[in-house]
Amino acid sequence: MPSEDAGILVAKHREPLYLLPAMSNRHGLIAGATGTGKTVTLQVIAEQFSSRGVPVFMADVKGDLSGISQPGTPTPRIQERLGLLKMGGFSFAGCPVTFWDVFGEQGHPVRATISEMGPLLLGRLLRLNDTQMGLLTMVFKIADDNGLLLLDLKDLRAMLDYVGTHASEFRTAYGNVSAASIGAIQRGLLALEEQGGDSFFAEPALNLEDLLQTDEKGNGVVNILAADRLLQSPQVYATFLLWLLSELFEKLPEVGDAEKPKLVFFFDEAHLLFADAPKPLQEKIEQVIRLVRSKGVGIFFITQNPLDIPDNVLGQLGNRVQHALRSFTPRDQKAVKAAADTFRSNPKLKVESVITELNVGEALVSFLDLKGAPGVVERAWICPPRSQIGPITPEQRKKTILASTVHGVYEKVVDRESAFERLRSRAEDRAASAPPPKPVARGREPESVISTMAKSVLRSAGTQIGREVVRGVLGTIFGTGRRR
């Protein structure tokens, strides 16, 4: 295992170019057009962090990062690169890996509760406007004040209906309740459920400590999130990773300046994080990125175009690997110039021209020195990875999942009493304690208690909680109820 103070060899030109672990929590950028080598660069950096005992989290958006779990093979291209860079003593090795998947298909299930997500991120996920966001925040507050846990989607749906039904009771203390906004949020929740939200919002929720593991040899575990299917819902993908960053920021202790990061987080398709983000959320994102470094978390953004990253965030990314950019349109030309201007100049390089000339696997590289100052940009070849390039087989993935230390921890959903159950119980109690109806004149038979209760709950069946109460009360009476 490399010594603690050894730099991470990422690329070589005339001299080796090292990424310093102590400067890795100052964040980084890996950029370049499709097919220029970003994924391999990510893999090289991740496996070397792992070999230094640093856990890694990465989203696998193309399904080809799983090979980091297996030793590589000496292909002709790798042999050629090793000879070009004169890398003696090179050996192939895989990394310890834990596979995760929001849908529980290609890895251990990843879940969070509605309460953990919070109204700000959930509002972004549902694309709510300001009025709807205000109502959602109110609903969270009412739930907290009444001790009603919001764990899954049915809890939030039940809570929304409860607030709408009792709007007059909450108006003085919390403000007006808009029926239109409740309807819009309910429709958004239904759409979210169809995208797999019911799989994600549940318990047991992810324990962040499970992302910070090392193996018996002291190597950091590489946590790989299967994101190829998740990326079909880009809003869900971006919000999930932002939630994860926020949780790390909230729960990890301050570590100050450390010899190496506590966790390195790779955010592929980083432009999705900022796309269509309202100003309050973008300010929150910038704050988390700026402050999470004090928790020992380094973030590397991977994107095609540096212009996809807001200036306030781009300025915080001190470690840069820039692969080739194309220059076909005015926006492409602007991106090339912007990328060139972010580097510390090198008199020997015309950076703006070189960016469009780089070969596959070649990059412009600039890392921070021990004083936190950016190094002079160099044109260099990225070192080959020690692990396998490309995906593993389904059988290899399954074997890795079964051998994981967290296997069996997250596989079974737990549904404990929360807002949905408590609100349903209240509705049942009210129905059971309702006084018998008065006799009806003109010879009509008095309605039975069961009939009265049935009509009462059916009147509210047009709303989500109404439908759930019908299942609860009538199911109890007739023995046919079922839970969704």
PyMOL commands that set and color helices and strands:
alter all, ss='L'
color gray80, all
select helices_A, chain A and resi 21-26+38-51+66-69+76-85+114-125+130-145+153-165+167-174+179-200+208-211+230-232+234-251+271-274+279-295+306-308+311-314+330-341+351-354+394-403+419-432+449-459+464-478
alter helices_A, ss='H'
color red, helices_A
select strands_A, chain A and resi 8-12+16-19+28-31+56-60+97-101+108-109+222-226+263-268+297-303+319-322+362-366+378-382
alter strands_A, ss='S'
color yellow, strands_A
deselect
rebuild
show_as cartoon
